[in-house]
Amino acid sequence: MPKYPENPTPPPAHSHAPADPAPARRAVPQVSISTGAVAAVLAGGVVLTALLAAVAVTAISVAIAAVVLRSMLRDHHRR
C-alpha cells in the first residue's frame, strides 16, 4: 500500500499571471497655496464684482436720464 501525506495541499485551481505593472506617473510639482494668496484672490474678486455692479448701475441711470431728457425735449419742441 502506498503512503500518502497526512495533509495534502491541493494544486492551485488556476495559475495567476502577474499583472502588468502600473504605468509610471510623472512627477507633478507640489503647488502650495498660501492663505494670503487665497485672500488676495477673494478680495480681488469682490472688488471686481463691486466695480461691475457700479458700472451696471451707472449705465442704467444714464439710460433712464437719456429717456427722460428726450421726453422733455420732445414736449418742449411741440409747444
C-alpha positions as CSV (number, residue, x, y, z in Angstrom):
1,M,0.0,0.0,0.0
2,P,1.5,3.4,-1.0
3,K,1.9,6.0,1.7
4,Y,0.0,9.4,1.3
5,P,0.9,12.6,3.1
6,E,-1.3,13.5,6.1
7,N,-2.2,17.0,4.9
8,P,-2.0,17.1,1.1
9,T,-2.0,20.6,-0.4
10,P,-4.4,20.8,-3.3
11,P,-3.0,22.0,-6.6
12,P,-3.8,25.6,-7.4
13,A,-7.0,26.0,-9.3
14,H,-5.5,28.4,-11.8
15,S,-2.2,29.9,-12.4
16,H,-2.2,33.6,-11.7
17,A,-0.2,35.6,-14.3
18,P,1.4,38.6,-12.8
19,A,-0.5,41.8,-13.7
20,D,1.2,44.5,-15.8
21,P,2.9,47.0,-13.6
22,A,1.1,50.3,-13.2
23,P,2.2,52.9,-15.6
24,A,4.8,55.2,-14.1
25,R,3.3,58.6,-13.1
26,R,5.1,61.8,-14.0
27,A,6.2,63.7,-11.0
28,V,3.8,66.7,-10.6
29,P,5.4,69.7,-8.9
30,Q,4.0,70.4,-5.5
31,V,2.0,73.6,-5.5
32,S,1.4,75.2,-2.2
33,I,-1.2,77.9,-1.9
34,S,-0.8,80.3,1.0
35,T,-3.7,81.8,2.9
36,G,-2.6,85.2,1.8
37,A,-2.9,84.3,-1.9
38,V,-6.4,82.9,-1.4
39,A,-7.4,86.1,0.5
40,A,-5.9,88.3,-2.3
41,V,-7.8,86.4,-5.0
42,L,-11.1,86.6,-3.0
43,A,-10.5,90.3,-2.3
44,G,-9.8,90.9,-6.0
45,G,-13.0,89.1,-6.9
46,V,-15.1,91.1,-4.5
47,V,-13.6,94.4,-5.8
48,L,-14.1,93.4,-9.5
49,T,-17.7,92.4,-8.7
50,A,-18.4,95.7,-7.0
51,L,-16.9,97.6,-9.9
52,L,-19.1,95.6,-12.4
53,A,-22.2,96.4,-10.3
54,A,-21.3,100.1,-10.2
55,V,-20.8,100.2,-13.9
56,A,-24.2,98.4,-14.5
57,V,-26.0,100.8,-12.1
58,T,-24.4,103.8,-13.8
59,A,-25.3,102.6,-17.3
60,I,-28.9,102.1,-16.2
61,S,-29.0,105.5,-14.6
62,V,-27.6,107.2,-17.8
63,A,-30.2,105.3,-19.9
64,I,-33.1,106.5,-17.7
65,A,-31.8,110.0,-17.8
66,A,-31.5,109.9,-21.6
67,V,-35.1,108.7,-21.9
68,V,-36.4,111.4,-19.6
69,L,-34.4,114.2,-21.3
70,R,-35.6,113.1,-24.7
71,S,-39.2,113.1,-23.5
72,M,-38.8,116.6,-22.0
73,L,-37.2,117.9,-25.2
74,R,-39.9,116.4,-27.4
75,D,-42.6,118.0,-25.2
76,H,-40.6,121.3,-25.4
77,H,-40.4,121.2,-29.2
78,R,-44.2,120.6,-29.6
79,R,-45.1,123.9,-27.9
